[in-house]
């Protein structure tokens, strides 16, 4: 039993566990909180496109429709929507659907903005607070690093309030990218 305790305490325990327990710090994510009316016309159009993209979701299992609008440097807007599958791991989030379109059809254009919207299938009037999941954050970060330009996010907080975040990297503070390989 002593050997197991030693192994867990010294080998299997997460690195810097003691440091994590004895020291604390805050992670700061700079953002702006804005109403729809205070957004630029371009940002309002992005939100409306993300909301419209929700109707393209295929989500018969969760009935949770997610839409995304991605703005490219030339002003083009690419929409994406979540696509579920009976084999749950085979589904795709809206962000990765839109990223795939960008990477396949607009390879030379940088992404400048992304907006996310979500609603329940039975309610096309009320949109919910949402942010990208972990794998989507990692996928967006990969593009941001690759293009060497920040991607601004616009995320819903409440019915008429949004968060503007200047870089995807703020959503993944302990990020993993190609520099770690």
C-alpha positions as CSV (number, residue, x, y, z in Angstrom):
1,X,0.0,0.0,0.0
2,X,2.9,2.4,0.8
3,X,4.2,1.8,-2.7
4,X,0.9,2.8,-4.3
5,X,0.7,5.9,-2.2
6,X,4.3,6.8,-3.2
7,X,3.5,6.2,-6.9
8,X,0.4,8.3,-6.8
9,X,1.9,11.2,-4.8
10,X,5.2,11.3,-6.8
11,X,4.7,9.9,-10.2
12,X,1.0,9.7,-11.1
13,X,0.0,13.1,-9.6
14,X,-0.3,16.0,-12.0
15,X,2.9,18.1,-12.4
16,X,3.1,21.2,-10.1
17,X,0.2,20.0,-8.0
18,X,1.7,21.5,-4.9
19,X,2.3,24.8,-6.7
20,X,-1.3,24.8,-7.9
21,X,-2.5,24.3,-4.4
22,X,-0.4,26.9,-2.7
23,X,-0.3,29.6,-5.3
24,X,-3.3,31.1,-7.2
25,X,-3.6,33.5,-10.0
26,X,-6.4,34.7,-12.2
27,X,-6.7,34.3,-15.9
28,X,-7.9,37.5,-17.5
29,X,-9.9,37.5,-20.6
30,X,-10.3,40.9,-22.1
31,X,-13.7,41.5,-23.6
32,X,-16.3,44.1,-24.3
33,X,-20.0,43.7,-23.5
34,X,-22.2,45.4,-26.1
35,X,-25.8,45.6,-27.0
36,X,-26.9,44.8,-30.5
37,X,-27.6,48.4,-31.3
38,X,-24.1,49.5,-30.2
39,X,-22.4,47.0,-32.6
40,X,-21.2,48.1,-36.0
41,X,-23.4,47.3,-39.0
42,X,-20.9,44.6,-40.1
43,X,-21.1,43.0,-36.7
44,X,-24.9,43.1,-36.8
45,X,-24.9,41.4,-40.2
46,X,-22.6,38.7,-38.8
47,X,-25.0,38.0,-35.9
48,X,-27.9,37.8,-38.3
49,X,-26.0,35.4,-40.5
50,X,-25.0,33.2,-37.6
51,X,-28.7,33.1,-36.5
52,X,-29.8,32.3,-40.0
53,X,-27.2,29.5,-40.1
54,X,-28.9,27.8,-37.1
55,X,-31.8,26.8,-39.5
56,X,-29.3,24.7,-41.5
57,X,-28.4,22.6,-38.5
58,X,-29.0,18.9,-38.6
59,X,-29.6,18.1,-34.9
60,X,-32.3,15.5,-34.5
61,X,-30.7,14.1,-31.3
62,X,-29.9,17.1,-29.2
63,X,-32.3,19.4,-30.9
64,X,-29.7,22.1,-30.2
65,X,-29.1,24.2,-33.3
66,X,-25.8,26.1,-33.6
67,X,-24.9,28.5,-36.4
68,X,-21.7,30.3,-37.2
69,X,-20.8,33.1,-39.5
70,X,-17.2,33.6,-40.4
71,X,-16.0,36.8,-42.1
72,X,-13.1,36.7,-44.4
73,X,-10.7,39.5,-45.1
74,X,-12.5,40.4,-48.4
75,X,-15.8,40.7,-46.5
76,X,-17.2,37.4,-47.7
77,X,-19.3,35.6,-45.1
78,X,-19.2,31.8,-44.7
79,X,-22.0,30.1,-42.7
80,X,-21.8,26.8,-40.9
81,X,-24.2,24.7,-38.8
82,X,-23.8,21.7,-36.5
83,X,-24.3,18.3,-38.2
84,X,-25.1,15.5,-35.9
85,X,-24.9,11.8,-36.5
86,X,-26.4,8.7,-34.9
87,X,-22.8,7.7,-34.1
88,X,-22.2,10.7,-31.8
89,X,-18.5,11.1,-32.3
90,X,-19.0,11.5,-36.0
91,X,-21.0,14.7,-35.7
92,X,-19.5,18.1,-36.5
93,X,-19.8,21.4,-34.7
94,X,-20.9,24.5,-36.6
95,X,-17.5,26.2,-36.2
96,X,-15.5,23.3,-37.7
97,X,-18.1,23.0,-40.6
98,X,-17.5,26.7,-41.5
99,X,-13.7,26.4,-41.0
100,X,-13.7,23.4,-43.4
101,X,-15.5,25.4,-46.0
102,X,-13.0,28.3,-45.6
103,X,-10.0,26.0,-45.8
104,X,-11.3,24.1,-48.8
105,X,-12.7,26.9,-50.9
106,X,-11.0,30.1,-49.7
107,X,-7.5,29.0,-48.9
108,X,-5.7,32.3,-49.5
109,X,-8.1,34.4,-47.5
110,X,-7.6,35.1,-43.8
111,X,-10.4,34.9,-41.3
112,X,-11.1,38.1,-39.5
113,X,-14.2,37.5,-37.4
114,X,-16.4,34.6,-36.2
115,X,-19.9,34.9,-34.7
116,X,-21.7,32.0,-33.0
117,X,-25.5,31.6,-32.4
118,X,-27.5,28.8,-30.8
119,X,-31.2,28.0,-30.2
120,X,-33.4,25.1,-29.4
121,X,-35.0,23.4,-32.4
122,X,-38.5,24.3,-31.3
123,X,-37.8,28.0,-30.6
124,X,-36.5,30.1,-33.6
125,X,-37.0,33.4,-31.8
126,X,-34.8,33.1,-28.7
127,X,-31.1,32.6,-29.0
128,X,-29.0,31.2,-26.2
129,X,-25.6,32.1,-24.6
130,X,-22.9,29.9,-26.1
131,X,-19.2,29.8,-26.8
132,X,-17.1,27.3,-28.9
133,X,-16.4,23.9,-27.3
134,X,-12.8,22.9,-26.6
135,X,-12.1,21.2,-29.9
136,X,-13.5,24.1,-31.8
137,X,-11.4,26.5,-29.7
138,X,-8.4,24.4,-30.6
139,X,-9.3,24.3,-34.3
140,X,-9.9,28.1,-34.4
141,X,-6.6,28.7,-32.6
142,X,-4.8,26.6,-35.2
143,X,-6.1,28.8,-38.0
144,X,-5.3,32.0,-36.0
145,X,-1.7,30.8,-35.5
146,X,-1.4,29.6,-39.1
147,X,-2.6,32.9,-40.6
148,X,-0.6,35.0,-38.0
149,X,-3.6,37.3,-37.5
150,X,-6.1,37.5,-34.6
151,X,-9.7,36.2,-35.2
152,X,-12.2,38.4,-33.3
153,X,-15.1,36.6,-31.7
154,X,-18.6,37.8,-31.1
155,X,-20.5,35.6,-28.7
156,X,-24.1,36.0,-27.4
157,X,-24.5,36.7,-23.7
158,X,-28.2,37.3,-23.5
159,X,-31.0,38.2,-25.8
160,X,-29.6,41.5,-26.9
161,X,-26.1,41.5,-25.4
162,X,-22.9,40.2,-26.8
163,X,-19.3,39.7,-25.9
164,X,-16.6,40.9,-28.3
165,X,-13.3,39.1,-27.7
166,X,-10.3,40.3,-29.8
167,X,-8.6,36.9,-30.2
168,X,-9.4,33.2,-30.1
169,X,-6.3,32.7,-28.0
170,X,-8.1,34.3,-25.0
171,X,-10.5,31.4,-25.0
172,X,-7.6,28.9,-24.7
173,X,-5.2,30.4,-22.1
174,X,-3.1,27.2,-21.8
175,X,-3.0,26.7,-25.5
176,X,-1.3,23.9,-27.4
177,X,0.0,24.8,-30.9
178,X,2.6,23.8,-33.4
179,X,5.4,25.4,-31.3
180,X,4.9,22.6,-28.7
181,X,5.7,19.9,-31.2
